Structure formats: structure tokens, C-alpha cells
Amino acid sequence: MRHIISILLENESGALSRVAGLFSARAFNIESLTVAPTEDASLSRMTIVSIGSDDVIEQITKQLNKLIDVVKVVDLSEAPHIERELMLAKVRATGKDREEMKRVADIFRGRIIDVTESSYVIELTGNGAKLDAFLAAIDGSLVLETVRTGVCGVGRGDRILKA
Amino acid sequence: MQLTGAEIVIRCLQEEKVEFVFGYPGGSVLYIYDELFKQDQFKHVLVRHEQAAVHAADAYSRSSRKVGVCMVTSGPGVTNAVTGIATAYMDSSPLVVISGQVPTAYIGQDAFQEADTVGITRPCVKHNFLVKDVKDLAVTLKKAFYLAKSGRPGPVLVDIPKDITTHKCDFHYPKSISMRSYNPVVKGHSGQIKKAVQLLLEARRPMIYAGGGVILSDASDKLTQVTRMLGFPITQTLMGLGGYPATDGQFLGMLGMHGTYEANMAMQHCDVLLAVGARFDDRVIGNTAHFGEVARKIIHIDIDPSSISKRVKVDVPIVGNLPDVLDEIIKLLEAAAAKPDAKGLASWWKQIDEWRGKNSLRYTQGTDLIMPQYVIEKLYEVTGGDAFVTSDVGQHQMWAAQYYKFDKPRRWINSGGLGTMGFGLPAAMGVRFANPKATVACVTGEASIQMCIQELSTCKQYRLPIKIVNLNNRYLGMVRQWQQMFHGNRYSESYVDALPDFVKLAEAYGHVGIRVEKPADVEGALREAFVKHKNELVFLDILTDQTANVFPMVAAGKGLSEMILAEDL
């Protein structure tokens, strides 16, 4: 099962390596990992997507909680939540492809944020499946490069993760 | 008044009432050692290798319930210490390791004796810190002591760059500390504890399985009380020995890979299992699928939630400090109308006595070759069962655990988790510093002892009258045993050729050496060492039967009840 684990941790140097090190040391899987400071500058929020059985996810949660720098851990996928990922896709946009590329980007509610004579950079937000679908919808040979942030997520409604 | 970082380190250690710092000086800790020189509130113990400093501090802690402190220099000082730190981490020993670091401005530039200490030690410490500002130094050391001894204890490392030890600031040592990200649970969940007591009272084939957590949390009195109130059989892990008196009739001996027949059989076939401060590790449970073939309810009390349901799924998890939780259980048992199922218990004990009848630790001592088991039994007799016994790792460790009956906690000091050869001698030093009048024996083998043998020099410097019981079988015994049993008798690199003359070696270091070659001489030699040379270090080099193996044995990956007994071969 795929799980989205949200972690609040002290914004200290080395905190990221403690989390990443834990995953490799205990052979836990990481699909994606994102981290940035929060509105409280002393805290960072990290989102990890991992795939594992319930037992493994339980161990991951417990082991994360055991790290001294970790303030709180929550498995977002246990309850209703929203997840988003940002992708920047640089694509070739010449001739007839130029118009078609703009059209597909519009359909996926992407935005073109950089334009040259021969290329676009398209900004696209959504869950992972939507980003995959966009890449599937365009001609793969036109893709010059892509970069994705990995998933970040938040619980719906009253579910709040705060220190 | 403003103090330098070096002065602050010393003041913090004094505030923590540290008695001994085990360490080795070097470039980046020179200012700290300079301040250390100027004070006499605590003593520094100069080892001969940093690994030994950490082992000694570790055993000092294990035998005294105080936090062990060591100090090493940057780079190789730290990397030498890593084995010791990992040993302490695996056995949850509370340590504060202070390491020097190159000056702040040099960090990352591959400076002389620079190592990424925080990076290297990160996976084998409870937590570590790099101090970047002298103003953080005191509070960081306070946190280090607090983290080391609270919750599930463990080693904490504080890395201090050399320039920080010369910077000055006001000194204030906080009385207490709170960290929003660290709040270890103390009291167990009362609903879960009630459930546990109910299960215990309904059990027909109950079993208590206790581990090192009992020793670490000083829960042996409460554990003994609960066990006696219930009248249940109890077994202990290698790390738990001494947590319940081994000479008591309810004790079934150690369990696991080299556990007794009755302990392993009872563990496998019980219907309710009370696990106390233990972690169901591979050397204890063997094959978890095989263990799961028998239906049983498991209650697991531990301070560390991540130890619960890690390898074996449990029914009633209780996270809490063992003495507190056991105290609650005692109160509930006293108040309970129901009593343990007497009939069920009687037939369970009958079954256990049948298993006991196998006498799985039996061996025969002839007149020619010395059996290692016999040496441990004689050691037990000669020391009145009251010595602190440290060990290295291998066959001798298992024999010491099997045949020396520990009635008190903190008397058996060994590297159970990491299995570190070289632990025994420096550990014996730490024990002796913590217990300056105690009898301290180091049970070792001719291979293990050579991994930290340089400490014979430290023992001389501090006049430590440790008795080294070297079970010398001229083999890496446990490796040889596995090669005999599982690798077609191919003794690949397990023979230790060109051994030193240990008697002369001991004498060269200024100690007493005695060689023992005949069974009839064992007891006399032990008495000579422990009585006649009471105040000297004695190295007993005892030549034992080269073919002796440790039994019973649960082969790796096998189930607990699939034991190989001595008589099977």
C-alpha cells in the first residue's frame, strides 16, 4: 500500500539526513521526499511517500517518532486528504506541435511559464497520476526535460498537523 | 564571569556529578584536557585505544546505573570509538561521548584529523550534536545527559570544534530541560494493563520472558515480585540475566539460540506470554513463522514503542517504564478476586519439569581435557556466585551465560546486541571503577582477548585486580562450531595460529600469569587467582577441550523447539 507520511521536524542541520538515513538503514522504501521550512521557521515539514505493508508503515511511523528531531508524524493516507505535486516540463514547441502543446497544457490546466521560439516550459500541478497522464497525452519525443517536486499533502478539514 | 568552552565542558561534567571520564587526548581536545588537568572533582582514565574508552564507560554505566562518559579526539579518535558506540547503542547503554572536532572554519576542508563525526556516528547513537556556538555548549551537554539516560537509554555524542573550546561566554547550566520533540512515555495505558492482568489470570500455560530492559530500568525487584505472585515460569534473554534470581526454582534458564531445553520449549508452547523489556530478536525467537505456529496471546511491556510488534505481532502492547507498569500490575493482582489458574498451572509445571529432566546443559568432565563449562562452574563456586562477570563474544560468552548463575542485576556485562569481540577486558575495567571493592572476572577466549589486549597496560596503571579467565581452545570457537555443523568441517581461517605465551605476556605488562592444562588444577588455579592474588590482575590461561561445542543450539532460521542437543550428535 502507498502511504503519505507527513513529518514535522526541528529545522536543524542534519535533520534531513537522520530521516533519510533511517529509511536506508532499515530498508524502508522512499518513493518521494520533499522538505521545506514551515510558517514557524524553527520547524520543517517533510512529506514522504512510501510503499509498504501495514506492519512496515507502523514501524516507519514508530521509528520516525523515535528520532529526537522529529516533533510529529502523521500518516495522511489514513483519512481524507489532498495531495499535490508540481511538475515543470520543458517541451519542444515548433510548427504544428506549438499549437497542439498549448492546447493539451490548457486541457490539463497547465500554465506556460517560459517561451522561446522552439520550446515551452509548462507548469503543471496535480496528483501524480494527473502528471503522468499529461506526459502520456503529449508526444514523448517532444519532451526535453521534466522535473517533479514529489508529493506534498495535507489532511482535509479539521485534521491539522501542528507542533 | 565568562568561561571558555573548555572550562564549560569541565563545569558541565562536574554539575552532572561525573566521577570518571574514560578517554584519550589528541589535538582537537587539548584545551579541554588542559582544563581537566587543573581540576580534581572527577578523574580521567587514560585507556590505550579509544574503543576501550567507550567499552569501559559503557560497562561503568551498566554496573552502576550512572551515565558513562568518554572523551576522544577528532578523526581517528572518533572512528576508533565507533565500535564502542555501536555496542552501547545496540544494548541501550546510557553514554555521553565528547569528541573533539577540527576548528569550525576548517570543517569540510579535509583538514588534518577531520572526520564527519556526526555523519559517521548518526546510525549508532540515540542522538548527536555538533556544537557551532559556545553559547549552545552548556545546554547541549545538558540535553546529552538527559537524552542518554531518559526513555530508552543510549549513547549521545557531542562533537565540539577546537575553536569553540577557546571561545568565551557566560556559564549557566540549566537545572532541567524540556524538548518539544522528545517526551518519553512513563506510565503505561491503564486499560491495557487491566487487559494484561486479565489475560495473565486466565492463562493455563503462562510464561514470562524478560530482557535487558529489566536491568536498565532497575525493574528486577518488581519483576521478581510479579513472578512470585503469579507462580509462573520465567526465562531471560542474554541481556536480562540477573534480572530474576537464577537460583530460584521458577527460573528456567536463558532462552534462545543457546537457551535451555525447558526455556525454549515453554516459550514455544505457552498460551499467554508476558514479555518484559525484551525485543523478540533473531537470536531469541529464531524463526518467527515457526514461533507463530502456536497460538498464544502476547503482552509486551517496553519503553520503546518501536520494539513492540517489530518482529512478532503482539496482542496487548504496553508502552511505559517497566517499574511503573509492573507496579500497576502488582496492585491489580492484589486487588483481583481471581487467582491464577492453579490446576492449569500445576499441569504446566509438570510438563516443564519433564522438559527440565532432559538436563540440557549436561556435559562430562573427564580427567585429561578441561571442559570450558567446568571452568565456569568452578568460577561460580570460587567467587561465591557474587562476582561481576564481563565477557567477550563467542562460545565462552554462551558458557558464562549458561553456567554462571546470576542472582543479582548488573552483574553480567556482555555485548549482546552487537556482539563485539574485545569488549570484555575494557568492560571489566569500567566495572571495577564503578565498584572499587568488587570481584571482577573477565571470561574470554584467546581470540577475543587479543582484540583489546593493550588494556593490560591501563589495568597496570590503575592497579585494577581483574581476573581474566581465558578459555583457550586455540580456535575461533563459535566460528569453528558453525563450520563443523553447517560447513562440512571446513575450518576456514578459524584456527588461531602463533598464539602468544599469555603467561609471559601478562608478566610483561606487570601482572600475574597462570597456565592451567589439567582438569584437576582448575579449582586450585582459580583460588590462587581470586584469593592469593586478590589484589593483582591475574591472567588465567586455561587450555580447554578444542572440540567442545555450545548446546543446546537452535540453528539460524530454525524454530525455538527445533533444538540440537549435545546428545543428538
Interface residues (C-beta under 8 A of the other chain):
Chain A: L9 E10 S13 G14 S17 R18 G21 A25 D55 E58 Q59 K62 Q63 N65 K66 I68 D69 V70 V71 A163
Chain B: V118 G119 R122 P123 K126 H127 L130 L147 M179 R180 S181 Y182 D304 P305 S306 S309 K310 K313
